[in-house]
Amino acid sequence: MSDALANQIAAGEVIQRPASVVKELVENSVDAGADEITVNIKDAGRTLVQVIDNGCGMSAADARMSFERHATSKIYTSDDLFCICTKGFRGEALASIAAVAEVELKTRREEDAIGTQVVINGSQFMGQNPVSTPAGTNFSVKNLFFNVPARRKFLKANSTELQHIVSEFQRIVLTHPSISFSLYHNGNIIYNLPQSTLKQRIVNVFGKNLNQELIPVEIDTSIVKISGFTGKPAASKKRSDKEFFFVNSRFMKSQYFHKAVALAYENLVRPDCIPPYFLYFEVDPHSIDVNVHPTKTEINFENASDIFRLLQAGIRETLSKSDVAPAIDFDSESDDIDVPYFSKDAPMPPMPKVSFNPFYNPFDNDSDSGSRSSSHSSMPYPSAPMPERERHNLDNWDRLYNDGIMHDDGATLADVSSSFAPKVENRLIQIKNKYIVSPSKSGIMVIDQRRAHKRVLYQQYIEKVDVNADAVQTLLYPVVLNLDVQSFAMAFDIRDEFQVVGFDMEFNEDNSIVIKGIPPYLSPDSATEVVNDIIDSYKEGHGNVSTSIKDILAIAAANREVIPYGKSLTPEEMRQLIDSLFATNAPNFSPEGEPVIVIIGMDEIEKRFTNS
């Protein structure tokens, strides 16, 4: 096997996309002792990845030898694998990059009067010449994968590849706030990060909105020292793009330690959400193994279970000492702040009287005591007359309940009783303020109330989007939305999609968006949250597959109004919810494809009693 072929094979593991080149070259600059690093990107790294630093530089001989496999390795004995304190250590990166790209290196040491230039194309040495260049190193990687067309063909869209580059860049800059970094794409500056403190670096990377949401973390034990910041519960989100672990100044992925953080926030945030965190571990290098994965993002710990418990307990203690209650919004337009006032001389109010009917049976259709609630429904969707299409669907209640819940393809989920209607509210029970339960012909039907409401809202918003396709509601006072670099870049890429559904936006150079108009069916209060949700969906790739901007908008708007788990519903509200659910075209699935209805059959129920 030739050296060139061996390097191409190694490149398949080390250099997966342009972001891999950025990672390897910037980490080399950090190892070289640079305190100023500039990254220039063209066409999301396809055309050019250039990294310039003011580090120690290389001699002419070292510059030529640096492209040989393992020539730059920091490993001399097997024991060195367990005391690694540098970013790179295997010495494969430069050889792998040179195997799949056209590379030009200019470098000079401080003590040398003149530098050297090395040019290599696809592992083929093209020449080395003396050159005048500043102290440090300048790497230019051009036409990545030019000699491996299959790899180049499978690169994603420029917006996607740029996101990967920004992610890798963020992981490095968050570890070294004492180094100034700059990132340019097609001549436009994305990041200009001066030397700063850690918190300033985090805020400079992710936007000033995060400044008030961070809580400092300090955990100091004999096993591990953990420092950094974690977010307030109010800053929690579903999307995990601001969750970072670092070990000895190296980025790490760990679902295991992520679980420890999630458990520390248990009962403070929704189960499917997590606040941002930036946690830095300092451990004995001999107690970890960083050579687990080619990208060095997975690390084995000798005392993983102990660190798990320390991390969970430490964050819980941090939260208990911090004010995690929501702050009063002094910018609110309302002058009324609901703060109860009690006079110490005021008499104690009498104990409330509770009346109830001990003979009420919720399963008795003839019972008068528990019929319908006369109070106005507090469900956040109107009880206005239904459109003709929905009425037609409700005419099929008997079929739906007698023949089963219909899948999109017409398949039957289960067989339930047609006697469920019309006095359905008398047979509905709410369990744990989360599920609505009803007896059925085949057993018990359980409905997830939040998912059911989300399906109803989604259906309503889809219809509103179609009806108001070209309408724009101009805001009297435009709303300014500050974004981090990744979110702003994604929003700019999908600006046409925003316009299609009724948003009027202006994009500023400081990564902010001025929202001048919104779809007429959205409220100005929820506009920024909906825009953020749409951007997050596209960042996750939902908008690049089969989901349209209309679907994403409808889901985002529904998520902002859906009832939470834990909300107590009256019988009338439960009936309205189920009526509206079965008026939709897919009642048994939420917009995200999660099950809404589950049938527990009589066979399963009887089996429980038989086995007992």
C-alpha atoms as one frame of an Amber mdcrd trajectory, in Angstrom:
protein
   0.000   0.000   0.000   1.393   3.384  -0.989   1.788   6.202   1.519  -0.684
   8.331  -0.441  -3.366   5.634  -0.253  -2.693   5.075   3.443  -3.118   8.805
   4.055  -6.405   8.842   2.138  -7.684   5.972   4.262  -6.647   7.818   7.436
  -8.328  10.959   6.099 -11.602   9.043   5.941 -11.572   8.887   9.745  -9.939
  12.191  10.628 -11.170  14.537   7.850 -14.884  13.951   7.450 -15.903  17.429
   6.208 -14.521  21.016   6.062 -15.270  21.445   9.773 -12.729  18.682  10.508
 -10.013  20.697   8.733 -10.882  23.790  10.767 -10.758  21.785  13.997  -7.371
  20.186  13.310  -5.644  23.349  12.082  -6.983  25.617  14.835  -6.035  23.068
  17.502  -2.510  22.961  16.025  -2.378  26.751  16.352  -3.420  26.509  20.005
  -0.730  23.886  20.639   1.785  26.219  18.970   1.200  28.812  21.687  -0.628
  31.373  19.527  -2.642  34.129  21.220  -4.220  35.396  17.991  -5.850  33.050
  15.455  -7.749  33.982  12.290  -9.843  31.564  10.221 -10.926  32.411   6.660
 -13.537  30.225   4.936 -14.819  30.316   1.379 -17.869  28.414   0.142 -18.285
  26.712   3.531 -14.763  25.261   3.273 -15.130  23.667  -0.152 -12.929  26.262
  -1.868 -10.699  27.446   0.979  -9.952  26.896   4.655  -7.193  29.235   5.832
  -5.874  29.385   9.400  -3.366  32.080  10.364  -1.703  32.252  13.795   1.164
  34.020  15.558   2.462  30.881  17.257   5.985  29.517  17.475   6.211  28.616
  13.765   8.431  25.910  12.252  11.861  25.622  10.754  12.250  24.729   7.075
  13.044  21.099   7.929  10.129  20.760  10.356   7.746  22.354   7.856   8.552
  19.698   5.273   8.461  16.820   7.765   5.146  17.951   9.317   3.208  16.353
   6.442   4.646  12.883   7.081   2.366  10.518   8.994   2.852  10.739  12.771
   5.778  13.163  12.355   4.063  15.702  14.645   2.970  13.113  17.209   3.506
  13.992  20.862   3.530  10.312  21.829   6.865   8.674  22.603   5.868   5.820
  24.889   2.593   4.046  25.646   2.481   5.813  29.008   2.183   9.147  27.208
  -1.339   8.181  26.082  -2.512   8.651  29.659  -0.945  12.043  30.379  -1.959
  14.016  27.271  -2.123  17.767  27.810  -2.184  18.959  24.178  -4.983  19.090
  21.594  -3.311  16.882  19.016  -1.112  13.911  19.803  -1.338  11.293  17.024
   0.231  13.376  14.251  -2.190  12.244  11.517  -4.017  15.498  10.760  -1.641
  17.272   8.334  -0.874  14.110   6.380  -4.600  13.345   6.105  -5.478  16.897
   4.990  -2.695  16.942   2.396  -3.972  13.616   1.003  -7.374  15.046   0.026
  -6.697  18.724  -0.722  -4.278  21.262  -2.192  -2.253  22.603   0.745   0.038
  25.592   1.015   2.011  26.213   4.215   3.877  29.417   5.085   5.691  29.496
   8.404   8.493  31.317  10.229   9.966  31.157  13.685  10.549  34.397  15.583
  14.322  33.902  15.552  14.481  33.257  11.769  15.002  36.090   9.295  13.003
  34.386   6.552  10.296  31.784   6.455   9.533  28.796   4.259   6.721  27.792
   1.913   5.619  24.189   1.300   3.096  23.179  -1.391   1.519  19.691  -1.477
  -1.377  18.534  -3.686  -3.071  15.239  -2.877  -0.021  13.871  -1.000   2.218
  14.848  -3.918   5.057  17.151  -2.868   5.127  20.116  -5.286   7.984  22.163
  -3.868   9.494  24.137  -0.983  10.800  27.698  -1.230  11.972  30.483   1.085
   9.372  33.203   1.536   8.841  36.416   3.454   6.060  35.830   5.987   5.168
  37.027   9.521   6.199  34.954  12.511   3.778  32.092  13.010   2.000  29.756
  10.606  -0.356  30.272   7.674  -2.157  27.156   6.372  -4.262  27.361   3.188
  -6.303  24.254   2.333  -7.911  24.573  -1.098 -10.356  22.409  -3.078 -11.059
  19.892  -0.339 -11.696  16.335  -1.646 -10.719  17.395  -5.186  -9.190  13.930
  -5.743 -11.960  12.040  -3.884 -15.094  13.067  -5.837 -17.328  10.618  -3.957
 -16.541  12.360  -0.666 -17.026  15.807  -2.180 -20.357  14.784  -3.701 -21.762
  13.816  -0.306 -21.002  17.140   1.349 -24.171  18.904   2.465 -25.457  22.347
   1.504 -23.203  25.300   2.282 -25.475  26.429   5.120 -25.205  22.993   6.750
 -21.439  22.741   6.332 -21.029  26.263   7.704 -23.032  25.259  10.788 -20.609
  22.395  11.404 -17.658  24.747  11.020 -19.151  27.236  13.475 -19.854  24.404
  15.946 -16.246  23.205  15.854 -15.023  26.795  16.131 -17.238  27.393  19.178
 -15.913  24.305  20.951 -12.356  25.623  20.690 -12.948  29.298  21.480 -14.985
  28.421  24.587 -11.977  26.540  25.938  -9.451  29.339  25.426 -10.858  32.758
  26.354  -7.262  34.059  26.707  -6.780  33.704  22.917  -8.347  36.133  20.442
 -10.153  34.438  17.535 -11.670  35.676  14.278 -13.805  33.765  11.787 -14.631
  35.010   8.280 -16.858  33.423   5.645 -16.649  34.684   2.060 -15.046  37.877
   3.356 -17.820  38.543   5.908 -16.909  38.467   9.584 -18.839  35.928  11.648
 -16.927  36.136  14.924 -14.451  38.664  16.269 -13.612  37.476  19.769 -11.040
  39.440  21.773  -9.253  38.059  24.805 -11.730  38.013  27.687 -12.993  36.233
  30.762 -14.844  32.953  30.379 -18.298  34.468  30.917 -17.571  37.281  28.457
 -16.447  34.704  25.897 -19.677  32.706  26.321 -21.783  35.860  25.930 -19.750
  37.021  22.907 -20.298  33.651  21.222 -23.992  33.114  21.985 -25.342  36.624
  22.381 -25.984  39.055  25.200 -29.413  37.528  25.912 -27.581  34.706  27.707
 -25.785  37.050  30.098 -28.559  37.178  32.710 -29.322  33.449  32.471 -25.970
  32.059  33.672 -25.265  30.816  37.204 -21.613  30.178  38.201 -20.723  26.615
  39.200 -17.806  25.680  41.468 -17.287  22.064  42.570 -13.882  21.239  44.075
 -13.138  17.684  45.223 -10.166  15.353  45.308 -11.555  13.449  42.314 -12.554
  16.288  40.005 -12.775  20.044  39.915 -15.773  21.373  37.991 -16.205  25.047
  37.143 -18.147  27.065  34.615 -21.765  28.117  34.289 -25.203  26.567  34.157
 -28.439  28.205  33.085 -31.485  29.239  35.039 -34.506  26.944  34.618 -36.318
  29.699  32.711 -33.638  29.481  29.986 -34.358  25.810  29.259 -35.143  24.735
  25.695 -35.757  21.546  23.784 -32.867  22.123  21.397 -29.489  21.261  22.879
 -27.123  23.677  21.116 -25.727  25.342  24.240 -24.718  22.303  26.282 -20.952
  21.889  26.571 -18.605  19.678  28.576 -14.848  20.247  28.564 -12.214  18.043
  30.157  -8.726  19.445  30.692  -9.417  22.105  28.024 -10.752  19.526  25.555
 -14.360  19.373  24.298 -16.200  16.196  25.244 -19.521  14.583  24.356 -21.157
  12.643  27.176 -24.779  11.544  27.390 -23.902  10.036  30.761 -22.955  13.349
  32.382 -25.746  15.120  30.492 -28.135  12.840  32.381 -26.597  14.019  35.658
 -27.324  17.640  34.748 -30.869  16.755  33.668 -31.519  15.000  36.985 -30.265
  18.064  38.876 -32.987  20.115  37.145 -35.694  17.509  37.761 -39.023  19.143
  38.718 -37.607  22.568  37.798 -37.970  22.304  34.015 -40.121  20.289  31.633
 -38.867  16.712  31.129 -38.083  17.323  27.455 -36.133  20.558  28.089 -32.668
  21.356  29.422 -31.065  24.713  30.279 -27.736  25.745  28.736 -24.576  24.732
  30.562 -20.851  25.250  30.075 -19.006  22.933  32.460 -15.242  22.512  32.663
 -13.755  19.395  34.281 -10.205  19.273  35.614  -8.996  15.749  36.381  -5.734
  13.871  36.618  -4.757  13.038  33.003  -3.876   9.500  34.161  -7.535   8.923
  35.164  -8.966   9.455  31.659  -8.474   7.988  28.187  -8.919  10.463  25.325
  -7.855   8.024  22.590 -11.268   6.366  22.311 -12.543   7.924  19.065 -10.755
   9.359  15.982 -12.287  12.791  16.604 -11.250  12.637  20.297 -14.664  13.821
  21.510 -15.424  10.692  23.557 -13.460  10.219  26.772 -13.397   7.348  29.249
 -13.256   8.207  32.960 -11.816   6.027  35.679 -14.260   7.428  38.294 -17.255
   8.143  36.041 -19.938   7.095  38.560 -18.403   9.202  41.353 -18.163  12.238
  39.071 -21.794  11.687  38.021 -22.974  11.939  41.626 -20.725  14.914  42.389
 -21.951  16.765  39.309 -25.617  16.147  40.063 -25.280  17.120  43.731 -23.115
  20.149  42.928 -25.548  21.635  40.431 -28.477  21.013  42.766 -26.610  22.858
  45.519 -25.795  25.687  43.104 -29.441  26.037  42.123 -30.587  25.944  45.752
 -28.257  28.850  46.590 -29.296  30.874  43.549 -32.467  32.802  42.876 -34.058
  30.681  40.188 -37.507  32.276  40.500 -38.636  34.268  37.437 -37.809  37.964
  37.644 -40.428  40.705  37.339 -40.563  42.061  33.819 -40.314  45.819  34.315
 -40.617  46.354  30.563 -44.109  44.891  30.547 -46.809  47.177  29.179 -49.125
  46.237  32.012 -49.106  48.488  35.070 -50.724  45.841  37.229 -48.365  43.509
  39.072 -50.184  40.750  40.879 -48.479  41.010  44.274 -50.800  40.119  47.184
 -50.884  42.587  50.066 -51.688  41.508  53.583 -52.071  43.740  56.580 -50.826
  42.306  59.837 -53.933  43.672  61.567 -56.352  42.120  59.088 -58.504  39.293
  60.516 -57.960  35.767  59.292 -60.450  34.803  56.586 -62.863  32.009  57.478
 -62.091  28.503  56.338 -63.755  27.796  52.974 -66.699  25.436  52.953 -66.502
  22.455  50.662 -69.691  20.846  49.402 -69.886  17.586  47.513 -72.331  14.885
  46.568 -71.218  11.591  48.139 -73.617   9.658  45.853 -72.159  10.992  42.593
 -71.031   8.235  40.215 -68.946   9.412  37.236 -69.906   6.288  35.277 -73.646
   6.788  35.811 -75.103   8.490  32.733 -78.290   9.348  34.621 -76.491  11.172
  37.413 -77.402  14.850  37.544 -74.800  15.888  40.037 -71.827  15.510  37.767
 -73.209  16.473  34.406 -71.655  19.402  32.610 -69.877  22.270  34.170 -71.702
  25.537  33.706 -68.540  27.599  33.907 -66.959  29.035  30.789 -64.314  26.833
  29.227 -60.739  27.873  29.889 -59.279  25.813  27.069 -57.126  28.034  24.865
 -59.067  27.360  21.685 -62.443  28.856  20.810 -65.720  26.998  21.122 -67.123
  28.733  18.049 -69.254  26.827  15.530 -67.205  24.283  13.657 -66.554  24.471
   9.899 -68.586  22.167   7.691 -65.627  19.815   7.164 -65.207  19.349  10.925
 -68.936  18.781  11.345 -68.717  16.056   8.733 -65.922  14.414  10.707 -67.965
  14.584  13.895 -70.823  12.838  12.118 -68.523   9.800  12.079 -68.258   9.540
  15.865 -70.039   6.205  15.869 -67.699   4.830  13.219 -64.611   6.166  14.986
 -65.623   4.794  18.369 -67.214   1.581  17.183 -64.790   0.587  14.439 -61.647
   2.059  15.964 -59.275   4.972  15.604 -58.297   5.268  11.955 -54.668   5.529
  10.873 -53.681   7.681   7.910 -53.613   4.550   5.756 -57.055   3.425   6.951
 -55.819   0.764   9.381 -57.779   0.274  12.613 -56.090   0.830  15.956 -58.752
  -0.574  18.294 -62.438  -1.210  18.746 -64.262   1.092  21.145 -67.867   1.614
  22.169 -70.287   3.700  20.113 -72.263   4.446  23.271 -69.471   6.857  24.150
 -71.458   9.740  22.599 -73.347  11.951  23.119 -72.917  12.059  26.921 -69.205
  11.540  26.610 -68.300  13.975  29.403 -69.967  11.718  31.967 -67.571   8.916
  31.176 -64.322  10.892  31.083 -61.831  10.838  33.946 -58.644  12.863  34.162
 -55.642  11.009  35.602 -52.754  12.948  37.181 -53.900  16.027  35.222 -52.160
  14.455  32.226 -54.315  11.733  30.691 -58.015  11.511  29.858 -59.376   8.017
  30.417 -62.622   6.478  29.220 -64.076   2.963  29.158 -64.507   1.502  25.693
 -65.916  -1.629  24.119 -62.506  -3.283  23.901 -61.131  -2.038  27.223 -59.874
   1.384  28.265 -58.979   4.310  26.030 -56.249   6.680  27.282 -55.697  10.076
  25.633 -52.647  12.279  26.218 -54.317  15.654  26.783 -51.322  17.796  25.776
 -50.637  15.913  22.549 -54.335  15.930  21.725 -54.531  19.688  22.187 -51.376
  20.159  20.114 -52.969  18.181  17.246 -56.065  20.403  17.438 -54.069  23.633
  17.444 -51.826  22.402  14.633 -54.869  21.654  12.469 -56.282  25.118  13.135
 -53.006  26.863  12.313 -52.483  24.886   9.114 -55.866  26.104   7.910 -55.049
  29.686   8.932 -51.723  29.553   7.089 -53.466  28.402   3.908 -56.189  31.059
   4.161 -53.783  33.919   4.963 -50.933  32.854   2.704 -50.039  36.365   1.461
 -51.301  38.445   4.392 -48.968  40.437   6.648 -49.912  42.142   9.919 -47.671
  45.216  10.190 -46.512  45.871  13.736 -46.960  49.346  15.148 -43.788  48.843
  17.183 -41.269  46.540  15.421 -39.690  43.851  17.580 -35.898  43.393  17.711
 -34.660  39.817  18.065 -30.980  39.322  19.013 -29.536  36.005  17.810 -26.286
  34.109  18.048 -24.210  33.763  14.887 -25.494  30.313  13.896 -29.147  31.240
  14.340 -28.723  34.526  12.470 -27.005  32.781   9.556 -29.793  30.201   9.372
 -32.499  32.877   9.567 -30.837  34.770   6.728 -30.668  31.609   4.617 -34.410
  30.956   5.042 -35.536  34.599   4.773 -37.574  33.746   1.667 -39.436  31.030
   3.577 -40.274  33.503   6.334 -41.653  35.897   3.737 -43.839  33.178   2.204
 -45.791  32.702   5.464 -46.223  36.399   6.262 -43.124  37.649   8.132 -41.582
  41.013   7.242 -38.001  41.096   8.557 -34.950  43.312   8.354 -31.506  41.772
   8.948 -28.812  43.862  10.664 -25.042  43.420  10.777 -25.024  42.970  14.578
 -26.803  39.578  14.274 -30.185  41.066  15.120 -33.479  40.843  13.234 -36.095
  43.585  13.205 -39.542  41.962  12.893 -41.735  44.559  11.171 -44.649  42.319
  10.237 -46.060  38.955  11.281 -48.801  36.602  10.036 -52.234  37.970  11.052
 -53.097  34.928  13.156 -50.032  35.314  15.441 -49.936  37.591  18.456 -47.010
  40.044  18.708 -46.155  38.578  22.128 -45.465  35.130  20.689 -43.819  36.271
  17.433 -40.207  36.134  18.659 -40.685  32.715  20.263 -42.239  31.318  17.101
 -39.397  32.726  14.985 -36.850  31.133  17.325 -38.659  27.783  17.111 -38.694
  27.925  13.305 -34.963  28.695  13.202 -34.232  25.829  15.611 -36.276  23.425
  13.466 -34.258  24.333  10.385 -31.007  24.017  12.323 -32.051  20.500  13.272
 -32.648  19.728   9.597 -36.456  19.515   9.676 -36.794  22.153   6.976 -34.328
  20.429   4.681 -36.205  17.168   4.358 -39.934  16.969   3.671 -41.379  19.339
   6.277 -42.553  22.615   4.741 -42.280  26.056   6.316 -46.064  25.992   6.780
 -45.883  22.818   8.863 -42.976  24.155  10.922 -44.813  27.423  11.557 -48.011
  25.609  12.555 -46.105  23.337  14.965 -44.194  26.274  16.453 -47.386  28.291
  16.962 -49.182  25.284  18.466 -46.318  24.652  20.888 -46.727  28.196  22.218
 -50.406  27.744  23.090 -50.739  24.078  23.994 -51.981  23.327  27.491 -49.286
  22.054  29.851 -49.280  18.774  31.702 -50.698  19.305  35.165 -53.673  21.403
  34.028 -56.955  20.312  35.567 -59.787  20.098  33.026 -63.514  20.226  33.656
 -65.754  17.571  32.056 -66.900  20.176  29.523 -63.304  21.023  28.604 -62.449
  17.353  28.195 -65.464  16.871  25.937 -64.535  19.917  23.823 -60.981  18.662
  23.499 -62.045  15.207  22.333 -64.681  16.657  19.981 -62.027  18.858  18.367
 -59.480  16.032  18.299 -61.727  13.716  16.317 -62.560  16.554  13.963 -58.943
  16.577  12.787 -57.691  14.426   9.933 -55.210  12.437  12.073 -56.507  12.250
  15.667 -54.259   9.429  16.805 -50.939  11.225  16.208 -49.460  14.530  17.340
 -47.868  16.816  14.693 -44.465  15.308  15.588 -45.799  11.773  15.060 -46.173
  10.866  18.741 -49.142   8.670  19.756 -52.133  10.554  21.156 -54.455   7.623
  21.919 -53.644   4.250  23.480 -56.118   1.412  23.881 -55.581  -0.991  26.786
 -57.489  -4.108  25.778 -59.624  -6.321  27.998 -57.238  -9.234  27.450 -54.402
  -7.258  28.998 -56.560  -6.099  31.903 -57.839  -9.624  32.627 -54.308 -10.993
  32.373 -53.254  -8.661  35.190 -55.908 -10.093  37.518 -55.278 -13.665  36.413
 -51.554 -13.470  37.111 -52.166 -11.905  40.495
